[in-house]
Amino acid sequence: MRNGPLSRREHPKARLKGALCAHCRVALSLSCCEREAVMVKDVVIIGGGVIGCGIARELTRYRIDVALVESEVEVGFGTSKSNSGIIHGGHHTEPGTLKGELVWAGNQRWVELAEELGFGFRRNGDLTVAFDDAEVETLECIGQQGTDRGIPGIEMWSAPRIRREEPNLSGDIVAALHGPTAGVVNPYEACFALIECAVANGLDLRVNAPVTAITKDTDFFEIVAGGDRIRSRMVVNAAGVHAEAVARLVGLTEPAIRGRKGEEYLLDKRLAGIVSRTIFPCPTATSKGVLVIPTFDGAIMVGPTAQAVEDLNDVTTSAAGSTTVFDLARRLVPGISERDCIAEFAGVRAVAAGNDFVIGPTSVPGFLNVAGIQSPGLTAAPAIAELVVEILGNEGLDLSLKTGFRRTVPRPVHAASLSIAELADLATSDRSYAHVVCRCELVTEAEIRDAIKRGARTLDGLKFRTRAGMGRCQGGFCTPRSMKLLAEMSGESMADVSKRGEGSWIVRERDQLQDQEGGAP
Amino acid sequence: MRPLPSISDDYDLVIVGAGPAGMAAALAALETGIERVLMVDREVEPGGILNQCIHNGFGLHYFGEELTGPEYAQRFLADLLDHNIDIATDSYVFDISPDRLVTLMSPEFGVRQVTAGAVVLAMGARERTRGAIRIPGTRPSGVMTAGLAQKFVNQFGMLPGRRVAILGSGDIGLIMARRMKLEGMEVPGVFEIMPHANGLNRNIVQCLDDFHTPLHLSTTVVEIHGRDRVEKVTVAPVDEQLRPDMSRTRTIVCDTLLGSIGLIPENELSLRLGLRIDPTTSGPMVSSTMETSRDGVFAAGNVVHIHDIVDFVSQEALLAGENAGRFITGRRPPADNIKLNAGVNVASIVPHTISSDREHTVYVRVRRPLEKSWLRLGDVYEKRLRYVVPAEMVSIKVRPRFLEEFHGDILTIDIVPRHESGKGEE
């Protein structure tokens, strides 16, 4: 590990002559200031979750050089892909916290973001239900909290209204608080769209780049991420559950991050429509409880649990978690059954001391923490991104807007959401729109190819972009088809295709396994 | 398969699926004299799942000889190609409306709608997945259904892993246990939660015993380990209520876990059509002519109920195809007059209704194994059965003479232990 600027000899363009490089202080030609070449950035964002991706897109509005380093093979592969995918209405979050300040602002920004970036988002509203008078009182407080925050349309529904609007809810529910501003989003799609937009606006994205060291000299951090060394004036630590580990690399002991795991269970689309709004139980002091969530794509999801975990990478599901989730979900919607489960997953919430978000500068000048982003972190994400830009400005980052910022990315086509006539029309000009790859979710070859062009490198990356493999057969049909297309477009063999990067191979060539003497391949 | 240059807008019969059920139905329908038949399949070649079943054991009942899956399929396909039939492969039926407007899509001809005088549903089945039974643990690569692994090995020449544990003793899992051994891989064991095997006895013998692969009954996988790739699984014995005993777990080191935990009839189109579904088979309810609850919509094969052997699929599909042809040509037989009812130790019955004036083959699946038993049709007929197990479908011929004394409209089928009966001697 070295400190300070590169010596003239080490500099990749050291043989060039010319002006002094503003960043490296090595006399070089102007071409050096294609800063890409020497990887000198104004800001490096560590972590490509929804927070990092959101910050990246906001920062690419300005005339600065920004890089994002992500340890996984694609962005959004951590906690951002394994949460409830709900945009909170804003009324649940207690005032007097940073969460409370950002949740409603974030909620409002999602509407515009989804419009600009074309990912799945819908304001379906939520219902927080009460089974007795004490819970009704709690709901009234929550409703007041929301109204005080300026959130429109919050109202208490009586039992007859509940039966009319959501007939499959438990008959024991006596009242419910309706929040019309709540929504559902496909969080992974949001990550992909944000990062695609940021890259189109000049972001330097580096995946498979876990940060292993950060050093600082007078003006620059040097970040070792994967095989790269990147110099940067400022660093944004958006590393999710790993934010504490990253902060320790610059000698900070804050934030202390603990993990709290949540298990979620996805149910067959057969149940689509069993509820149209997200159903919350009456919250307790410690938890928002297990929800019944109609996902953006029309499936029903139940969860999450909330369990403290030592291992921040512990995304196991458990028999106990399953029992808890289904018992609690059935209490809200009696028609829900384990029999309809098609998939389960878990994510780890990053919990900072005090349970609030930790966003701001640290004792290391230029190093910002954006940590402890647990629920309602997804909701708040767009507001967090704007806040981080503001803080970076206060810390001395020159924020002059660039011209030609592209607000939008091409909206991906989802055959499943088209009418037969629309699909027929697309297929007239491109027959791959009539070639089914995933039959459960009706995903066509054209969609798979588009996703690969947009950066999908793995089966999970394809799944989260197109839904191929997310349906009831869980990839039984589409896996070889998707693998063939991934292999074809990357010029590799099917043996090179992975589920989610290095080590998660799907199949091997005969000689790859047979040549090995013992041991796991 | 040569690509179909074009398809017509109007067919007498559209068959969804070109596996064994679809092909047999097509042949039988063509024999009735109808001419405009379209058979659609989502794979590139007809044959369905048979194309990946390169082992032998097919056709003993139907052809009286032992064939491989592709050979069995080829016999039907060769016959079909002698007829005038349109076969659209690499094509996907997306919707069928109640008035039999079929929407299909294919890279060959785009998105098309065709009308059908009758429809035969022959979509087969899909495999139950890990998610459906909520196996706890991580979600690494290396967990897949046995059928998907079979496709990788037999059609792509790729191996799913080096040390392969198998959950469930369904036939595909047993066949794959043997295949992996033949490929030089290790199979530490097959784990079956039930106290009895789920596959055919001949497969237990030929695929496990002959290769010294252990079958662990009343045992299940309680946890999957490994972040990127399966590293090991934890197994535990289960009690009579199938609850695992977590004090007696053990670890099986493996890089792959194949699931052979059941097949589910593939009934998305049936549901779109609003067909009545039998909750015990998960397939459409069918009459003795294999007609579903909607006029002119027939069904056959694994889409109706899961079969143990393909020969019975073919027989059932011949019946469906013949009756679809009769429907189109206005020679539909009179409606059935007797409803069949699953009684003691009977899980499911197909067909759901029969007619007292014709002979029928009725398929019955038992709930629990019995050494010696009686199969009873109400109180009018009984038949000795030697050994019944849930894994092997019981088929009986119901002849009009059995029902001469029967005057009701609901006939209950029971399969009961033989010692309970005073009648007859072994």
Boltz contact constraints between the chains, C-beta under 6 A:
constraints:
  - contact:
      token1: [A, 316]
      token2: [B, 137]
      max_distance: 6.0
  - contact:
      token1: [A, 316]
      token2: [B, 138]
      max_distance: 6.0
  - contact:
      token1: [A, 317]
      token2: [B, 136]
      max_distance: 6.0
  - contact:
      token1: [A, 318]
      token2: [B, 136]
      max_distance: 6.0
  - contact:
      token1: [A, 319]
      token2: [B, 136]
      max_distance: 6.0
  - contact:
      token1: [A, 322]
      token2: [B, 134]
      max_distance: 6.0
  - contact:
      token1: [A, 341]
      token2: [B, 134]
      max_distance: 6.0
  - contact:
      token1: [A, 342]
      token2: [B, 131]
      max_distance: 6.0
  - contact:
      token1: [A, 343]
      token2: [B, 131]
      max_distance: 6.0
  - contact:
      token1: [A, 344]
      token2: [B, 134]
      max_distance: 6.0
  - contact:
      token1: [A, 420]
      token2: [B, 103]
      max_distance: 6.0
  - contact:
      token1: [A, 423]
      token2: [B, 111]
      max_distance: 6.0
  - contact:
      token1: [A, 424]
      token2: [B, 111]
      max_distance: 6.0
  - contact:
      token1: [A, 427]
      token2: [B, 110]
      max_distance: 6.0
  - contact:
      token1: [A, 427]
      token2: [B, 111]
      max_distance: 6.0
  - contact:
      token1: [A, 431]
      token2: [B, 107]
      max_distance: 6.0
  - contact:
      token1: [A, 434]
      token2: [B, 105]
      max_distance: 6.0
  - contact:
      token1: [A, 434]
      token2: [B, 106]
      max_distance: 6.0
  - contact:
      token1: [A, 434]
      token2: [B, 107]
      max_distance: 6.0
  - contact:
      token1: [A, 434]
      token2: [B, 110]
      max_distance: 6.0
  - contact:
      token1: [A, 434]
      token2: [B, 111]
      max_distance: 6.0
  - contact:
      token1: [A, 435]
      token2: [B, 107]
      max_distance: 6.0
  - contact:
      token1: [A, 436]
      token2: [B, 92]
      max_distance: 6.0
  - contact:
      token1: [A, 473]
      token2: [B, 126]
      max_distance: 6.0
  - contact:
      token1: [A, 474]
      token2: [B, 129]
      max_distance: 6.0
  - contact:
      token1: [A, 474]
      token2: [B, 131]
      max_distance: 6.0
  - contact:
      token1: [A, 476]
      token2: [B, 126]
      max_distance: 6.0
  - contact:
      token1: [A, 476]
      token2: [B, 127]
      max_distance: 6.0
  - contact:
      token1: [A, 476]
      token2: [B, 145]
      max_distance: 6.0
  - contact:
      token1: [A, 476]
      token2: [B, 148]
      max_distance: 6.0
  - contact:
      token1: [A, 494]
      token2: [B, 158]
      max_distance: 6.0
  - contact:
      token1: [A, 499]
      token2: [B, 141]
      max_distance: 6.0
  - contact:
      token1: [A, 503]
      token2: [B, 228]
      max_distance: 6.0
  - contact:
      token1: [A, 503]
      token2: [B, 229]
      max_distance: 6.0
  - contact:
      token1: [A, 504]
      token2: [B, 141]
      max_distance: 6.0
  - contact:
      token1: [A, 504]
      token2: [B, 228]
      max_distance: 6.0
  - contact:
      token1: [A, 504]
      token2: [B, 229]
      max_distance: 6.0
  - contact:
      token1: [A, 506]
      token2: [B, 141]
      max_distance: 6.0
  - contact:
      token1: [A, 507]
      token2: [B, 152]
      max_distance: 6.0
  - contact:
      token1: [A, 507]
      token2: [B, 158]
      max_distance: 6.0
  - contact:
      token1: [A, 507]
      token2: [B, 160]
      max_distance: 6.0
  - contact:
      token1: [A, 508]
      token2: [B, 159]
      max_distance: 6.0
  - contact:
      token1: [A, 510]
      token2: [B, 159]
      max_distance: 6.0
  - contact:
      token1: [A, 513]
      token2: [B, 159]
      max_distance: 6.0
  - contact:
      token1: [A, 513]
      token2: [B, 162]
      max_distance: 6.0
  - contact:
      token1: [A, 514]
      token2: [B, 184]
      max_distance: 6.0
  - contact:
      token1: [A, 520]
      token2: [B, 255]
      max_distance: 6.0
  - contact:
      token1: [A, 521]
      token2: [B, 162]
      max_distance: 6.0
